[in-house]
């Protein structure tokens, strides 16, 4: 086994709690995996380093339509 640090990949569940996905060796590999997962779902992912007890990276996925809602007139009801 290599000397690389193991990072745990988590995502926020529907109510905002942590949901463990998997463990990945090495920061570069873990970031790549997290980014890949984040492109598939509309939720936050983060990497946790258990040895230090801290989140080292966070990835937020934004819905492509979220920016349109507040200012887009088509969202308003006619009448």
Secondary structure, DSSP 8 states (H G I E B T S, - for coil): --S--EEEEEEE-TTS-EEEEEEEESHHHHHHHHHHHHHHSSS-EEEEETTTTEEEEEE----TTHHHHTT-GGGS---
